Amino acid sequence: NIGTSGAEIGGAFGGEKETGGGRESGSDAWKIYMRRQTNTINYTTDLPLAQGIKFDL
C-alpha cells in the first residue's frame, strides 16, 4: 500500500493516469471489497421455519 505524503488526507480519489495511489490506496478502499449482509441470531432451542412449514418426525 502507498502511504500518504502528509499533504493529503488519504481520501479515495481517481487521479489522472499514474499520478497517485488511486482509489485502492484511499481511506474508503475497503468499501470496494465489502458488501452489506444481514444476519439473524436465534437464542432459543426452537427452530422456526419460513412460512410456517412444519416437519413431524
Stockholm file with secondary structure:
# STOCKHOLM 1.0

chainA/1-57         NIGTSGAEIGGAFGGEKETGGGRESGSDAWKIYMRRQTNTINYTTDLPLAQGIKFDL
#=GR chainA/1-57 SS CCCCCSSSCCCCCCCSTTSSCCGGGSTTTHHHHCCCCCCCCCCSSCCCCGGGCCCCC
#=GC SS_cons        CCCCCSSSCCCCCCCSTTSSCCGGGSTTTHHHHCCCCCCCCCCSSCCCCGGGCCCCC
//
